[in-house]
Amino acid sequence: GLCKAIKKSGCNVLLVQKSILRDALNEWSLHFLAKLKIMVVRDVAREDIEFISKTLGCKPVAHVDHMTADKLGSAAMAEEVTVGPGSKVIKITGVANPGRTISLLVRGSNKMVLDETERSIHDALCVVRSIVKRKFLITGGGIPEIEIARELSKWSTTLVGQQSYCVRAFADAMEIIPYTLAENAGLHPIEIVTELRKRHAEGEITAGINVKRGVISDISALG
């Protein structure tokens, strides 16, 4: 009866959320759904439900009784494709009312590479989000941090006691960022930060760490 109710709604591709309490489907239900020409995608992660709903233009349904045509999405093709040795994904194309989303398929040799790639993508998306929300953009390469550190160091000399010490300590902490940038780029961090500090002291406020060339250069000129 449940399988016929799903078929009656007009559904021919069923995405089922993964359940930690019980099996959402059994072999009998899969057998009857297959006879009714209904493709089943099992074990969809709970955190992916909202994204999938927005992407496909459908709505989550808690029970078969609530499955109606107005809650369904529409697509030209849903297929299982092979993306590597022993790896398969469900690919859905030709979505009639696609949401403003995008899917990225990330592959790597091990989980550490995948996690690092995911963090990099997340960082890039956060940068884009920040620019869209507040349209301000400054140069990178350790330029803001070293300039702030230089100005704070200069200001600390005009203060006395604990205030001077705290401001100077904050200035030193700011230099950790270009130091780490140089270190992660495989450069000599002490030499790079010393040269960067020297160039800014000479008035080259757009001088920053060019990680591609491994030198200090005018970052603003690179676009």
C-alpha positions, 0 to 999 in steps of 0.5 A: 500500500505504501509503495502504491501511494508513492507511485500515485503521487507521481514520484519515480525517484525516491531519496530516503534519509539515513536513519540511525534508529532503524532501516528506513527500507527493507528488501521487500519494499525495495523489490516492490518499488523496483517493480513500480519503476521507482528508483531509490537513493538510500542513506541520504545524510540528514545535513544534506536534506535542506541542500537537496530540497533547495537544489531540486525544488522539492520538499521533505516529506515525513510520511508517505501520506503527505506525499503529493505532487506539489511536493515533488521536484522535476528533473530530466535524468537521475543516474548512477555514474562511476567517478573512480575505482569503486566509487559511484555517485547519483547524478541528477541533471536537467532540473526543471526549477533549480535552486541557486546552488552548486555541487562540487565533487571533491576527490583525493588520495586520502581523507586528510587531503579531502579535509584540507580541500574542504577547508580551502573551499570553505575559506574561499566561500567565506571570502566571497560571502564577506565581499558580497555582504560588505564590498571592501577588499584589501591586499593580502600577502601579510600587508595589513598585519605587518602595517598594523604591527609597525604602527602599533610598535610606533604607538607603544613608544609613546606609552608607559608602563603596562599599556606600552607592554600590551600594545607592543605584545599585540604588535608582535602577535600581528607579525605571527600571521605573515610569519605563518604565511611564509612558513606555509609557503615553504619560505624562510619566515624570519628572513621574509618577515624581516625584509617585509618589516624593512620595506614597510619602514621604508614606505612601501606599504603595498609590499607583501609576500608573493608566495608564487615567486617566494619574494617580497613584491608589490602585491597591489600591482599583481591585481 
